[in-house]
Amino acid sequence: MANDKLNASGCYDPTAYKAVKEVSAEERALNIRVHRLIKILKEIVDIAGFELLFRIEVRDKETRKEFR
């Protein structure tokens, strides 16, 4: 198992570790928001008496990241 606190050279690198950890946390939070949004949209479509025919595609306004 790799130690995330070590860089590619095997030296302890707490700055890089902290940066990667924060980005990972932000990425997880964004993925949770997208999952909740898509679930709600699917429920609205169902409640309205329709069926979803194609995938839902959304783009985060802040990060411009696209989800399908």
N, CA, C, O and CB atoms as a CASP TS submission, in Angstrom:
PFRMAT TS
TARGET T0000
AUTHOR 0000-0000-0000
METHOD Language model
MODEL 1
PARENT N/A
ATOM      1  N   MET     1       0.844  -1.187   0.000  1.00  0.00           N
ATOM      2  CA  MET     1       0.000   0.000   0.000  1.00  0.00           C
ATOM      3  C   MET     1       0.885   1.245   0.000  1.00  0.00           C
ATOM      4  O   MET     1       1.808   1.361   0.806  1.00  0.00           O
ATOM      5  CB  MET     1      -0.958   0.001   1.224  1.00  0.00           C
ATOM      6  N   ALA     2       0.601   2.156  -0.894  1.00  0.00           N
ATOM      7  CA  ALA     2       1.394   3.376  -1.017  1.00  0.00           C
ATOM      8  C   ALA     2       1.052   4.356   0.097  1.00  0.00           C
ATOM      9  O   ALA     2      -0.092   4.430   0.545  1.00  0.00           O
ATOM     10  CB  ALA     2       1.167   4.029  -2.386  1.00  0.00           C
ATOM     11  N   ASN     3       2.048   5.099   0.534  1.00  0.00           N
ATOM     12  CA  ASN     3       1.843   6.127   1.541  1.00  0.00           C
ATOM     13  C   ASN     3       1.585   7.440   0.813  1.00  0.00           C
ATOM     14  O   ASN     3       2.467   7.940   0.115  1.00  0.00           O
ATOM     15  CB  ASN     3       3.073   6.240   2.510  1.00  0.00           C
ATOM     16  N   ASP     4       0.400   8.000   0.965  1.00  0.00           N
ATOM     17  CA  ASP     4       0.007   9.220   0.256  1.00  0.00           C
ATOM     18  C   ASP     4       0.797  10.448   0.696  1.00  0.00           C
ATOM     19  O   ASP     4       0.795  11.466   0.004  1.00  0.00           O
ATOM     20  CB  ASP     4      -1.463   9.474   0.459  1.00  0.00           C
ATOM     21  N   LYS     5       1.460  10.360   1.825  1.00  0.00           N
ATOM     22  CA  LYS     5       2.219  11.508   2.321  1.00  0.00           C
ATOM     23  C   LYS     5       3.625  11.581   1.733  1.00  0.00           C
ATOM     24  O   LYS     5       4.368  12.523   2.005  1.00  0.00           O
ATOM     25  CB  LYS     5       2.304  11.455   3.830  1.00  0.00           C
ATOM     26  N   LEU     6       3.989  10.577   0.923  1.00  0.00           N
ATOM     27  CA  LEU     6       5.302  10.559   0.290  1.00  0.00           C
ATOM     28  C   LEU     6       5.162  10.944  -1.175  1.00  0.00           C
ATOM     29  O   LEU     6       4.194  10.575  -1.841  1.00  0.00           O
ATOM     30  CB  LEU     6       5.968   9.168   0.429  1.00  0.00           C
ATOM     31  N   ASN     7       6.154  11.700  -1.669  1.00  0.00           N
ATOM     32  CA  ASN     7       6.110  12.061  -3.085  1.00  0.00           C
ATOM     33  C   ASN     7       6.707  10.923  -3.917  1.00  0.00           C
ATOM     34  O   ASN     7       7.027   9.863  -3.378  1.00  0.00           O
ATOM     35  CB  ASN     7       6.876  13.395  -3.343  1.00  0.00           C
ATOM     36  N   ALA     8       6.858  11.137  -5.221  1.00  0.00           N
ATOM     37  CA  ALA     8       7.351  10.093  -6.118  1.00  0.00           C
ATOM     38  C   ALA     8       8.771   9.659  -5.760  1.00  0.00           C
ATOM     39  O   ALA     8       9.159   8.524  -6.035  1.00  0.00           O
ATOM     40  CB  ALA     8       7.309  10.580  -7.560  1.00  0.00           C
ATOM     41  N   SER     9       9.546  10.553  -5.150  1.00  0.00           N
ATOM     42  CA  SER     9      10.912  10.218  -4.756  1.00  0.00           C
ATOM     43  C   SER     9      10.971   9.481  -3.432  1.00  0.00           C
ATOM     44  O   SER     9      12.034   9.012  -3.026  1.00  0.00           O
ATOM     45  CB  SER     9      11.744  11.465  -4.672  1.00  0.00           C
ATOM     46  N   GLY    10       9.836   9.376  -2.758  1.00  0.00           N
ATOM     47  CA  GLY    10       9.796   8.692  -1.476  1.00  0.00           C
ATOM     48  C   GLY    10      10.029   9.607  -0.285  1.00  0.00           C
ATOM     49  O   GLY    10      10.145   9.142   0.849  1.00  0.00           O
ATOM     50  N   CYS    11      10.099  10.906  -0.540  1.00  0.00           N
ATOM     51  CA  CYS    11      10.317  11.877   0.533  1.00  0.00           C
ATOM     52  C   CYS    11       8.968  12.348   1.077  1.00  0.00           C
ATOM     53  O   CYS    11       7.986  12.445   0.343  1.00  0.00           O
ATOM     54  CB  CYS    11      11.156  13.088   0.026  1.00  0.00           C
ATOM     55  N   TYR    12       8.943  12.638   2.379  1.00  0.00           N
ATOM     56  CA  TYR    12       7.742  13.140   3.039  1.00  0.00           C
ATOM     57  C   TYR    12       7.396  14.497   2.468  1.00  0.00           C
ATOM     58  O   TYR    12       8.248  15.385   2.433  1.00  0.00           O
ATOM     59  CB  TYR    12       7.937  13.224   4.571  1.00  0.00           C
ATOM     60  N   ASP    13       6.139  14.684   2.009  1.00  0.00           N
ATOM     61  CA  ASP    13       5.703  15.921   1.366  1.00  0.00           C
ATOM     62  C   ASP    13       4.314  16.304   1.871  1.00  0.00           C
ATOM     63  O   ASP    13       3.318  16.041   1.196  1.00  0.00           O
ATOM     64  CB  ASP    13       5.699  15.767  -0.175  1.00  0.00           C
ATOM     65  N   PRO    14       4.236  16.931   3.066  1.00  0.00           N
ATOM     66  CA  PRO    14       2.931  17.246   3.647  1.00  0.00           C
ATOM     67  C   PRO    14       2.141  18.291   2.862  1.00  0.00           C
ATOM     68  O   PRO    14       0.911  18.269   2.888  1.00  0.00           O
ATOM     69  CB  PRO    14       3.115  17.724   5.051  1.00  0.00           C
ATOM     70  N   THR    15       2.813  19.202   2.168  1.00  0.00           N
ATOM     71  CA  THR    15       2.111  20.237   1.402  1.00  0.00           C
ATOM     72  C   THR    15       1.321  19.619   0.250  1.00  0.00           C
ATOM     73  O   THR    15       0.145  19.929   0.062  1.00  0.00           O
ATOM     74  CB  THR    15       3.110  21.278   0.859  1.00  0.00           C
ATOM     75  N   ALA    16       1.959  18.757  -0.506  1.00  0.00           N
ATOM     76  CA  ALA    16       1.278  18.095  -1.621  1.00  0.00           C
ATOM     77  C   ALA    16       0.154  17.203  -1.100  1.00  0.00           C
ATOM     78  O   ALA    16      -0.928  17.152  -1.685  1.00  0.00           O
ATOM     79  CB  ALA    16       2.279  17.263  -2.457  1.00  0.00           C
ATOM     80  N   TYR    17       0.412  16.510  -0.007  1.00  0.00           N
ATOM     81  CA  TYR    17      -0.610  15.633   0.575  1.00  0.00           C
ATOM     82  C   TYR    17      -1.853  16.432   0.955  1.00  0.00           C
ATOM     83  O   TYR    17      -2.975  16.019   0.665  1.00  0.00           O
ATOM     84  CB  TYR    17      -0.054  14.898   1.812  1.00  0.00           C
ATOM     85  N   LYS    18      -1.649  17.575   1.602  1.00  0.00           N
ATOM     86  CA  LYS    18      -2.777  18.407   2.023  1.00  0.00           C
ATOM     87  C   LYS    18      -3.548  18.925   0.813  1.00  0.00           C
ATOM     88  O   LYS    18      -4.778  18.932   0.823  1.00  0.00           O
ATOM     89  CB  LYS    18      -2.287  19.583   2.883  1.00  0.00           C
ATOM     90  N   ALA    19      -2.836  19.360  -0.230  1.00  0.00           N
ATOM     91  CA  ALA    19      -3.497  19.882  -1.427  1.00  0.00           C
ATOM     92  C   ALA    19      -4.323  18.804  -2.115  1.00  0.00           C
ATOM     93  O   ALA    19      -5.463  19.051  -2.508  1.00  0.00           O
ATOM     94  CB  ALA    19      -2.464  20.450  -2.401  1.00  0.00           C
ATOM     95  N   VAL    20      -3.765  17.627  -2.260  1.00  0.00           N
ATOM     96  CA  VAL    20      -4.492  16.525  -2.913  1.00  0.00           C
ATOM     97  C   VAL    20      -5.691  16.111  -2.077  1.00  0.00           C
ATOM     98  O   VAL    20      -6.755  15.811  -2.618  1.00  0.00           O
ATOM     99  CB  VAL    20      -3.561  15.312  -3.141  1.00  0.00           C
ATOM    100  N   LYS    21      -5.527  16.093  -0.774  1.00  0.00           N
ATOM    101  CA  LYS    21      -6.618  15.710   0.119  1.00  0.00           C
ATOM    102  C   LYS    21      -7.776  16.704   0.014  1.00  0.00           C
ATOM    103  O   LYS    21      -8.938  16.297  -0.012  1.00  0.00           O
ATOM    104  CB  LYS    21      -6.118  15.624   1.575  1.00  0.00           C
ATOM    105  N   GLU    22      -7.470  18.007  -0.047  1.00  0.00           N
ATOM    106  CA  GLU    22      -8.518  19.026  -0.153  1.00  0.00           C
ATOM    107  C   GLU    22      -9.235  18.945  -1.493  1.00  0.00           C
ATOM    108  O   GLU    22     -10.456  19.086  -1.550  1.00  0.00           O
ATOM    109  CB  GLU    22      -7.925  20.423   0.037  1.00  0.00           C
ATOM    110  N   VAL    23      -8.496  18.721  -2.562  1.00  0.00           N
ATOM    111  CA  VAL    23      -9.121  18.589  -3.882  1.00  0.00           C
ATOM    112  C   VAL    23     -10.006  17.355  -3.907  1.00  0.00           C
ATOM    113  O   VAL    23     -11.107  17.390  -4.458  1.00  0.00           O
ATOM    114  CB  VAL    23      -8.050  18.509  -4.999  1.00  0.00           C
ATOM    115  N   SER    24      -9.537  16.269  -3.317  1.00  0.00           N
ATOM    116  CA  SER    24     -10.332  15.043  -3.280  1.00  0.00           C
ATOM    117  C   SER    24     -11.637  15.262  -2.517  1.00  0.00           C
ATOM    118  O   SER    24     -12.688  14.773  -2.931  1.00  0.00           O
ATOM    119  CB  SER    24      -9.528  13.902  -2.638  1.00  0.00           C
ATOM    120  N   ALA    25     -11.575  15.989  -1.416  1.00  0.00           N
ATOM    121  CA  ALA    25     -12.775  16.267  -0.623  1.00  0.00           C
ATOM    122  C   ALA    25     -13.759  17.130  -1.418  1.00  0.00           C
ATOM    123  O   ALA    25     -14.966  16.893  -1.384  1.00  0.00           O
ATOM    124  CB  ALA    25     -12.397  16.969   0.700  1.00  0.00           C
ATOM    125  N   GLU    26     -13.236  18.131  -2.131  1.00  0.00           N
ATOM    126  CA  GLU    26     -14.090  18.986  -2.953  1.00  0.00           C
ATOM    127  C   GLU    26     -14.729  18.178  -4.079  1.00  0.00           C
ATOM    128  O   GLU    26     -15.906  18.358  -4.392  1.00  0.00           O
ATOM    129  CB  GLU    26     -13.282  20.164  -3.531  1.00  0.00           C
ATOM    130  N   GLU    27     -13.947  17.291  -4.683  1.00  0.00           N
ATOM    131  CA  GLU    27     -14.449  16.447  -5.766  1.00  0.00           C
ATOM    132  C   GLU    27     -15.559  15.528  -5.260  1.00  0.00           C
ATOM    133  O   GLU    27     -16.579  15.354  -5.926  1.00  0.00           O
ATOM    134  CB  GLU    27     -13.306  15.617  -6.379  1.00  0.00           C
ATOM    135  N   ARG    28     -15.358  14.945  -4.088  1.00  0.00           N
ATOM    136  CA  ARG    28     -16.389  14.081  -3.496  1.00  0.00           C
ATOM    137  C   ARG    28     -17.664  14.864  -3.221  1.00  0.00           C
ATOM    138  O   ARG    28     -18.762  14.378  -3.491  1.00  0.00           O
ATOM    139  CB  ARG    28     -15.878  13.440  -2.196  1.00  0.00           C
ATOM    140  N   ALA    29     -17.527  16.066  -2.690  1.00  0.00           N
ATOM    141  CA  ALA    29     -18.697  16.902  -2.388  1.00  0.00           C
ATOM    142  C   ALA    29     -19.461  17.249  -3.671  1.00  0.00           C
ATOM    143  O   ALA    29     -20.692  17.230  -3.682  1.00  0.00           O
ATOM    144  CB  ALA    29     -18.264  18.197  -1.659  1.00  0.00           C
ATOM    145  N   LEU    30     -18.742  17.563  -4.739  1.00  0.00           N
ATOM    146  CA  LEU    30     -19.384  17.876  -6.007  1.00  0.00           C
ATOM    147  C   LEU    30     -20.101  16.644  -6.564  1.00  0.00           C
ATOM    148  O   LEU    30     -21.220  16.755  -7.064  1.00  0.00           O
ATOM    149  CB  LEU    30     -18.350  18.399  -7.018  1.00  0.00           C
ATOM    150  N   ASN    31     -19.475  15.487  -6.482  1.00  0.00           N
ATOM    151  CA  ASN    31     -20.110  14.255  -6.956  1.00  0.00           C
ATOM    152  C   ASN    31     -21.378  13.933  -6.171  1.00  0.00           C
ATOM    153  O   ASN    31     -22.356  13.455  -6.746  1.00  0.00           O
ATOM    154  CB  ASN    31     -19.131  13.088  -6.859  1.00  0.00           C
ATOM    155  N   ILE    32     -21.372  14.187  -4.876  1.00  0.00           N
ATOM    156  CA  ILE    32     -22.570  13.966  -4.052  1.00  0.00           C
ATOM    157  C   ILE    32     -23.690  14.899  -4.489  1.00  0.00           C
ATOM    158  O   ILE    32     -24.841  14.479  -4.601  1.00  0.00           O
ATOM    159  CB  ILE    32     -22.253  14.178  -2.550  1.00  0.00           C
ATOM    160  N   ARG    33     -23.357  16.181  -4.741  1.00  0.00           N
ATOM    161  CA  ARG    33     -24.366  17.143  -5.204  1.00  0.00           C
ATOM    162  C   ARG    33     -24.980  16.709  -6.529  1.00  0.00           C
ATOM    163  O   ARG    33     -26.195  16.787  -6.711  1.00  0.00           O
ATOM    164  CB  ARG    33     -23.747  18.538  -5.350  1.00  0.00           C
ATOM    165  N   VAL    34     -24.140  16.253  -7.452  1.00  0.00           N
ATOM    166  CA  VAL    34     -24.629  15.826  -8.762  1.00  0.00           C
ATOM    167  C   VAL    34     -25.520  14.599  -8.617  1.00  0.00           C
ATOM    168  O   VAL    34     -26.577  14.529  -9.244  1.00  0.00           O
ATOM    169  CB  VAL    34     -23.453  15.524  -9.712  1.00  0.00           C
ATOM    170  N   HIS    35     -25.113  13.640  -7.809  1.00  0.00           N
ATOM    171  CA  HIS    35     -25.904  12.424  -7.601  1.00  0.00           C
ATOM    172  C   HIS    35     -27.284  12.779  -7.048  1.00  0.00           C
ATOM    173  O   HIS    35     -28.294  12.245  -7.507  1.00  0.00           O
ATOM    174  CB  HIS    35     -25.171  11.454  -6.641  1.00  0.00           C
ATOM    175  N   ARG    36     -27.327  13.667  -6.074  1.00  0.00           N
ATOM    176  CA  ARG    36     -28.608  14.084  -5.490  1.00  0.00           C
ATOM    177  C   ARG    36     -29.475  14.797  -6.519  1.00  0.00           C
ATOM    178  O   ARG    36     -30.679  14.550  -6.597  1.00  0.00           O
ATOM    179  CB  ARG    36     -28.375  14.998  -4.279  1.00  0.00           C
ATOM    180  N   LEU    37     -28.867  15.683  -7.310  1.00  0.00           N
ATOM    181  CA  LEU    37     -29.610  16.412  -8.334  1.00  0.00           C
ATOM    182  C   LEU    37     -30.238  15.461  -9.341  1.00  0.00           C
ATOM    183  O   LEU    37     -31.422  15.585  -9.654  1.00  0.00           O
ATOM    184  CB  LEU    37     -28.698  17.403  -9.049  1.00  0.00           C
ATOM    185  N   ILE    38     -29.466  14.521  -9.848  1.00  0.00           N
ATOM    186  CA  ILE    38     -29.975  13.593 -10.852  1.00  0.00           C
ATOM    187  C   ILE    38     -31.073  12.716 -10.267  1.00  0.00           C
ATOM    188  O   ILE    38     -32.054  12.419 -10.949  1.00  0.00           O
ATOM    189  CB  ILE    38     -28.840  12.725 -11.405  1.00  0.00           C
ATOM    190  N   LYS    39     -30.922  12.303  -9.026  1.00  0.00           N
ATOM    191  CA  LYS    39     -31.959  11.496  -8.380  1.00  0.00           C
ATOM    192  C   LYS    39     -33.265  12.289  -8.277  1.00  0.00           C
ATOM    193  O   LYS    39     -34.340  11.755  -8.552  1.00  0.00           O
ATOM    194  CB  LYS    39     -31.495  11.038  -6.976  1.00  0.00           C
ATOM    195  N   ILE    40     -33.172  13.550  -7.885  1.00  0.00           N
ATOM    196  CA  ILE    40     -34.359  14.404  -7.760  1.00  0.00           C
ATOM    197  C   ILE    40     -35.003  14.630  -9.126  1.00  0.00           C
ATOM    198  O   ILE    40     -36.226  14.576  -9.248  1.00  0.00           O
ATOM    199  CB  ILE    40     -33.991  15.758  -7.114  1.00  0.00           C
ATOM    200  N   LEU    41     -34.195  14.883 -10.148  1.00  0.00           N
ATOM    201  CA  LEU    41     -34.742  15.082 -11.491  1.00  0.00           C
ATOM    202  C   LEU    41     -35.477  13.844 -11.981  1.00  0.00           C
ATOM    203  O   LEU    41     -36.548  13.950 -12.579  1.00  0.00           O
ATOM    204  CB  LEU    41     -33.630  15.446 -12.469  1.00  0.00           C
ATOM    205  N   LYS    42     -34.906  12.669 -11.730  1.00  0.00           N
ATOM    206  CA  LYS    42     -35.563  11.421 -12.133  1.00  0.00           C
ATOM    207  C   LYS    42     -36.888  11.240 -11.393  1.00  0.00           C
ATOM    208  O   LYS    42     -37.865  10.771 -11.977  1.00  0.00           O
ATOM    209  CB  LYS    42     -34.640  10.216 -11.870  1.00  0.00           C
ATOM    210  N   GLU    43     -36.925  11.604 -10.124  1.00  0.00           N
ATOM    211  CA  GLU    43     -38.164  11.500  -9.356  1.00  0.00           C
ATOM    212  C   GLU    43     -39.220  12.468  -9.892  1.00  0.00           C
ATOM    213  O   GLU    43     -40.395  12.111  -9.979  1.00  0.00           O
ATOM    214  CB  GLU    43     -37.895  11.776  -7.868  1.00  0.00           C
ATOM    215  N   ILE    44     -38.820  13.674 -10.246  1.00  0.00           N
ATOM    216  CA  ILE    44     -39.756  14.653 -10.794  1.00  0.00           C
ATOM    217  C   ILE    44     -40.342  14.145 -12.109  1.00  0.00           C
ATOM    218  O   ILE    44     -41.546  14.260 -12.339  1.00  0.00           O
ATOM    219  CB  ILE    44     -39.059  16.015 -11.006  1.00  0.00           C
ATOM    220  N   VAL    45     -39.503  13.590 -12.962  1.00  0.00           N
ATOM    221  CA  VAL    45     -39.970  13.046 -14.235  1.00  0.00           C
ATOM    222  C   VAL    45     -40.989  11.938 -13.988  1.00  0.00           C
ATOM    223  O   VAL    45     -42.022  11.884 -14.657  1.00  0.00           O
ATOM    224  CB  VAL    45     -38.783  12.511 -15.071  1.00  0.00           C
ATOM    225  N   ASP    46     -40.706  11.064 -13.038  1.00  0.00           N
ATOM    226  CA  ASP    46     -41.604   9.957 -12.716  1.00  0.00           C
ATOM    227  C   ASP    46     -42.930  10.468 -12.136  1.00  0.00           C
ATOM    228  O   ASP    46     -44.000  10.012 -12.538  1.00  0.00           O
ATOM    229  CB  ASP    46     -40.927   8.998 -11.724  1.00  0.00           C
ATOM    230  N   ILE    47     -42.860  11.398 -11.208  1.00  0.00           N
ATOM    231  CA  ILE    47     -44.073  11.949 -10.581  1.00  0.00           C
ATOM    232  C   ILE    47     -44.954  12.641 -11.624  1.00  0.00           C
ATOM    233  O   ILE    47     -46.181  12.598 -11.534  1.00  0.00           O
ATOM    234  CB  ILE    47     -43.697  12.947  -9.454  1.00  0.00           C
ATOM    235  N   ALA    48     -44.325  13.277 -12.609  1.00  0.00           N
ATOM    236  CA  ALA    48     -45.078  13.973 -13.653  1.00  0.00           C
ATOM    237  C   ALA    48     -45.682  13.007 -14.670  1.00  0.00           C
ATOM    238  O   ALA    48     -46.418  13.422 -15.565  1.00  0.00           O
ATOM    239  CB  ALA    48     -44.179  14.969 -14.366  1.00  0.00           C
ATOM    240  N   GLY    49     -45.370  11.717 -14.531  1.00  0.00           N
ATOM    241  CA  GLY    49     -45.959  10.722 -15.424  1.00  0.00           C
ATOM    242  C   GLY    49     -45.187  10.507 -16.715  1.00  0.00           C
ATOM    243  O   GLY    49     -45.749  10.070 -17.719  1.00  0.00           O
ATOM    244  N   PHE    50     -43.903  10.815 -16.683  1.00  0.00           N
ATOM    245  CA  PHE    50     -43.068  10.643 -17.873  1.00  0.00           C
ATOM    246  C   PHE    50     -41.975   9.617 -17.598  1.00  0.00           C
ATOM    247  O   PHE    50     -41.723   9.227 -16.458  1.00  0.00           O
ATOM    248  CB  PHE    50     -42.447  11.992 -18.308  1.00  0.00           C
ATOM    249  N   GLU    51     -41.330   9.191 -18.698  1.00  0.00           N
ATOM    250  CA  GLU    51     -40.167   8.315 -18.590  1.00  0.00           C
ATOM    251  C   GLU    51     -38.963   9.049 -19.148  1.00  0.00           C
ATOM    252  O   GLU    51     -39.075   9.782 -20.130  1.00  0.00           O
ATOM    253  CB  GLU    51     -40.395   6.967 -19.337  1.00  0.00           C
ATOM    254  N   LEU    52     -37.840   8.857 -18.539  1.00  0.00           N
ATOM    255  CA  LEU    52     -36.603   9.446 -19.018  1.00  0.00           C
ATOM    256  C   LEU    52     -36.068   8.567 -20.143  1.00  0.00           C
ATOM    257  O   LEU    52     -35.888   7.363 -19.959  1.00  0.00           O
ATOM    258  CB  LEU    52     -35.558   9.594 -17.865  1.00  0.00           C
ATOM    259  N   LEU    53     -35.813   9.163 -21.309  1.00  0.00           N
ATOM    260  CA  LEU    53     -35.389   8.388 -22.472  1.00  0.00           C
ATOM    261  C   LEU    53     -33.875   8.380 -22.676  1.00  0.00           C
ATOM    262  O   LEU    53     -33.322   7.410 -23.194  1.00  0.00           O
ATOM    263  CB  LEU    53     -36.054   8.928 -23.704  1.00  0.00           C
ATOM    264  N   PHE    54     -33.217   9.445 -22.276  1.00  0.00           N
ATOM    265  CA  PHE    54     -31.780   9.557 -22.466  1.00  0.00           C
ATOM    266  C   PHE    54     -31.112   9.960 -21.162  1.00  0.00           C
ATOM    267  O   PHE    54     -31.774  10.320 -20.188  1.00  0.00           O
ATOM    268  CB  PHE    54     -31.455  10.568 -23.571  1.00  0.00           C
ATOM    269  N   ARG    55     -29.813   9.893 -21.166  1.00  0.00           N
ATOM    270  CA  ARG    55     -29.052  10.274 -19.982  1.00  0.00           C
ATOM    271  C   ARG    55     -29.219  11.769 -19.685  1.00  0.00           C
ATOM    272  O   ARG    55     -29.439  12.584 -20.581  1.00  0.00           O
ATOM    273  CB  ARG    55     -27.563   9.928 -20.170  1.00  0.00           C
ATOM    274  N   ILE    56     -29.108  12.084 -18.432  1.00  0.00           N
ATOM    275  CA  ILE    56     -29.130  13.486 -18.011  1.00  0.00           C
ATOM    276  C   ILE    56     -27.693  13.989 -18.041  1.00  0.00           C
ATOM    277  O   ILE    56     -26.796  13.351 -17.490  1.00  0.00           O
ATOM    278  CB  ILE    56     -29.772  13.657 -16.574  1.00  0.00           C
ATOM    279  N   GLU    57     -27.475  15.132 -18.683  1.00  0.00           N
ATOM    280  CA  GLU    57     -26.151  15.748 -18.724  1.00  0.00           C
ATOM    281  C   GLU    57     -26.244  17.121 -18.079  1.00  0.00           C
ATOM    282  O   GLU    57     -27.098  17.930 -18.441  1.00  0.00           O
ATOM    283  CB  GLU    57     -25.612  15.851 -20.189  1.00  0.00           C
ATOM    284  N   VAL    58     -25.358  17.380 -17.121  1.00  0.00           N
ATOM    285  CA  VAL    58     -25.341  18.674 -16.442  1.00  0.00           C
ATOM    286  C   VAL    58     -23.904  19.182 -16.377  1.00  0.00           C
ATOM    287  O   VAL    58     -22.950  18.408 -16.444  1.00  0.00           O
ATOM    288  CB  VAL    58     -25.957  18.567 -15.014  1.00  0.00           C
ATOM    289  N   ARG    59     -23.771  20.524 -16.242  1.00  0.00           N
ATOM    290  CA  ARG    59     -22.457  21.146 -16.106  1.00  0.00           C
ATOM    291  C   ARG    59     -22.492  22.052 -14.895  1.00  0.00           C
ATOM    292  O   ARG    59     -23.408  22.860 -14.745  1.00  0.00           O
ATOM    293  CB  ARG    59     -22.059  21.941 -17.390  1.00  0.00           C
ATOM    294  N   ASP    60     -21.498  21.922 -14.029  1.00  0.00           N
ATOM    295  CA  ASP    60     -21.382  22.777 -12.859  1.00  0.00           C
ATOM    296  C   ASP    60     -20.986  24.180 -13.326  1.00  0.00           C
ATOM    297  O   ASP    60     -20.002  24.337 -14.049  1.00  0.00           O
ATOM    298  CB  ASP    60     -20.341  22.203 -11.839  1.00  0.00           C
ATOM    299  N   LYS    61     -21.735  25.179 -12.923  1.00  0.00           N
ATOM    300  CA  LYS    61     -21.461  26.554 -13.361  1.00  0.00           C
ATOM    301  C   LYS    61     -20.120  27.063 -12.863  1.00  0.00           C
ATOM    302  O   LYS    61     -19.447  27.822 -13.559  1.00  0.00           O
ATOM    303  CB  LYS    61     -22.559  27.481 -12.885  1.00  0.00           C
ATOM    304  N   GLU    62     -19.731  26.654 -11.675  1.00  0.00           N
ATOM    305  CA  GLU    62     -18.487  27.153 -11.095  1.00  0.00           C
ATOM    306  C   GLU    62     -17.251  26.488 -11.697  1.00  0.00           C
ATOM    307  O   GLU    62     -16.317  27.173 -12.116  1.00  0.00           O
ATOM    308  CB  GLU    62     -18.500  26.941  -9.599  1.00  0.00           C
ATOM    309  N   THR    63     -17.245  25.171 -11.739  1.00  0.00           N
ATOM    310  CA  THR    63     -16.058  24.441 -12.201  1.00  0.00           C
ATOM    311  C   THR    63     -16.091  24.132 -13.692  1.00  0.00           C
ATOM    312  O   THR    63     -15.064  23.785 -14.276  1.00  0.00           O
ATOM    313  CB  THR    63     -15.918  23.153 -11.429  1.00  0.00           C
ATOM    314  N   ARG    64     -17.268  24.257 -14.315  1.00  0.00           N
ATOM    315  CA  ARG    64     -17.486  23.933 -15.717  1.00  0.00           C
ATOM    316  C   ARG    64     -17.301  22.435 -15.998  1.00  0.00           C
ATOM    317  O   ARG    64     -17.193  22.034 -17.157  1.00  0.00           O
ATOM    318  CB  ARG    64     -16.540  24.745 -16.587  1.00  0.00           C
ATOM    319  N   LYS    65     -17.265  21.622 -14.964  1.00  0.00           N
ATOM    320  CA  LYS    65     -17.124  20.189 -15.127  1.00  0.00           C
ATOM    321  C   LYS    65     -18.465  19.607 -15.549  1.00  0.00           C
ATOM    322  O   LYS    65     -19.510  19.970 -15.010  1.00  0.00           O
ATOM    323  CB  LYS    65     -16.616  19.528 -13.823  1.00  0.00           C
ATOM    324  N   GLU    66     -18.420  18.692 -16.527  1.00  0.00           N
ATOM    325  CA  GLU    66     -19.634  18.086 -17.043  1.00  0.00           C
ATOM    326  C   GLU    66     -19.839  16.693 -16.446  1.00  0.00           C
ATOM    327  O   GLU    66     -18.889  15.942 -16.221  1.00  0.00           O
ATOM    328  CB  GLU    66     -19.581  18.010 -18.572  1.00  0.00           C
ATOM    329  N   PHE    67     -21.112  16.374 -16.197  1.00  0.00           N
ATOM    330  CA  PHE    67     -21.487  15.073 -15.650  1.00  0.00           C
ATOM    331  C   PHE    67     -22.526  14.467 -16.560  1.00  0.00           C
ATOM    332  O   PHE    67     -23.438  15.152 -17.026  1.00  0.00           O
ATOM    333  CB  PHE    67     -22.020  15.190 -14.191  1.00  0.00           C
ATOM    334  N   ARG    68     -22.385  13.179 -16.812  1.00  0.00           N
ATOM    335  CA  ARG    68     -23.332  12.445 -17.669  1.00  0.00           C
ATOM    336  C   ARG    68     -23.837  11.234 -16.965  1.00  0.00           C
ATOM    337  O   ARG    68     -24.642  10.488 -17.522  1.00  0.00           O
ATOM    338  CB  ARG    68     -22.691  12.043 -18.988  1.00  0.00           C
TER
END
